[in-house]
Amino acid sequence: MGQGTRGRVTAPHTWGLGREAALSRPALLAGTLLIALITALLCLMPKPENDLFFELRTGTEILNSHHLPHFDTFSWTNRGTRWDVPEWLAFVVYALAFRGGGFFGTWLVLVLLTVATGLLVWFRLGRVTGKAWAFFLTTLMLLAMKDCLQERPYAFTYLLLAASLEILLTARDGRPKLLFWLPLLCVLWTNLHQGVLALVVLLVVYALGDAITAILSGQSGKSAWRMLGTAAACAGAVMVSPYGWRVYWNILITLRDRNLMANVTEWNPVTSLPLTQLEPFLVLAALAFGAMALSQKRSFADFLAVAALFGQACLHARNISLFAIGGTLILAPHLSSAIPGLRCALGLPSTSTPRPLLLSTFALLLVAALSLVSVVSLRKEIGPRGSSLMGIGEAVAGLPGYPEEASAFMDAEKFPTDLRLLNGFETGGFLLWRRPAQPVFVDGRLDVYVGRTFNNMLVLARTPGSPAWAALVQSYDFDCVVTTHKPEADAFAADPRWQLVYRDPRRPNRPRCRILLRRRPEFAALIARCLRSKQVAE
């Protein structure tokens, strides 16, 4: 319903659940600790962190120069291309964390942000649904998000979306003055991550839903105007950035390139993901739409908001987390309203006493399972520092899977830094962070390479040895190849104009990096030194 209907609810924290809705102090403390532990365990699962490295490089340069970048200086292919950094503040935060604690510091930032997100949801749901449902829904939300928990600016959006929805939903429950905080929150948010647009879209959707409800029911449209006014204020606030209106330019040029969208996993639809990865997301979606269908407090605006979040998650897998957070917060009061009717239909008592033993057993089994998965995942990625804090941070960031040994070899053999380097999309960020004087071919900054360079990169990576590949190799006139892709390395090694000079030692569960140099007179001495080092043996 619109604002008028929601405003008549005087005790939202007891909707339909009676004694279950009140969180006792011991239950609150136990639930808080368990949610924090579950979140930390989920954050321990290593994932590729291709973007983290160029973010650290950029954040460090901002700290050192006290200036924001406007042009690409990291690549040799697109050097001088316009490149704005709308997420500059997040990059600076991660760079400061790295200065203080290395990759353990950047991981700690992720944990703090994600724990804060989980606890915000937990506390709100605890007031609305009771401890059992609050714990279940918060855990389900975190499980749906697990594959998106990375050391990236997106983590700030998770926390700020939860905080802004807490403000928005509370304001719609009778405290409209809280809406004045949203534009202020957007000013901070827009300099951390462009996910702030999700809030603006949700405000417009709520305004639309309230307007339709008001027209159909003959009620006042005051709530719709209030939502629309807040959306307009937030739309202005999201432009408060050192980059002005260009803060969203990279989103526009990314979304309009179909080839790029089709070939970057996080922009793919959810149908590209395995079912086992989608189970928490699908369960949460079924709960959200089912609860709203059975709820006694109909709200067309809430339905539209959840549908909008669900639609975006289906279109782009990276938005699953936004649906998980938003859908969980919005469905909570509807679930509370639907449960009494379900109990009545099933002939169950109108209230029931929570079973602490059952809930505790479920929580402990979940923690044990996540602990086991985390340990197994970390063992595959653990590096030379082992299980130390620094080693755990490096393992979570996937550092041992990047060409660290190959980079150290290039340093030791004094590779020139003006080489026309060919590297993969996945390793470009690492190389420009690890060897900052060496320009790269491509890296994870899609808005820099969108179009011709990105398309050429796909041909070079996917069709080694083909005529199109050979034409691009000749066109770019590479000096050096650094690759973890064996077919690509083999294609270059088969050409007598190239010399394999380095191969990583064999490591379980590790891609082997290879370095090849063009046989040119100016590289003759370097090739001879590399071959004397005997780093090409199988």
Secondary structure, DSSP 8 states (H G I E B T S, - for coil): --HHHHHT-S-GGGTTTGGGG---HHHHHHHHHHHHHHHHHHHTS----HHHHHHHHHHHHHHHHS----B--SBSSSTT-B---TTHHHHHHHHHHHHHHHHHHHHHHHHHHHHHHHHHHHHHHHHHT-HHHHHHHHHHHHHHHGGG--SSTHHHHHHHHHHHHHHHHHHHTT-GGGGGHHHHHHHHHHTT-GGGHHHHHHHHHHHHHHHHHHHHHT---HHHHHHHHHHHHHHHHTT-STTGGGGGHHHHHHHT-HHHHHHSGGGS-GGGS-HHHHHHHHHHHHHHHHHHHH-SS--HHHHHHHHHHHHHHHH-GGGHHHHHHHHHHHHHHHHHHHHHHHHHHTT--SS----HHHHHHHHHHHHHHHHHHHHHHHHHH--TTTTSHHHHHHHHTTGGGSSHHHHHHHHHTT--TT--EEE-HHHHHHHHHHSTTS-BS--S-HHHHTTHHHHHHHHHHH-TTSHHHHHHHHHHT-SEEEES-HHHHHHHHTSTTEEEEEE----TT----EEEEE--GGGHHHHHHHHHTT----
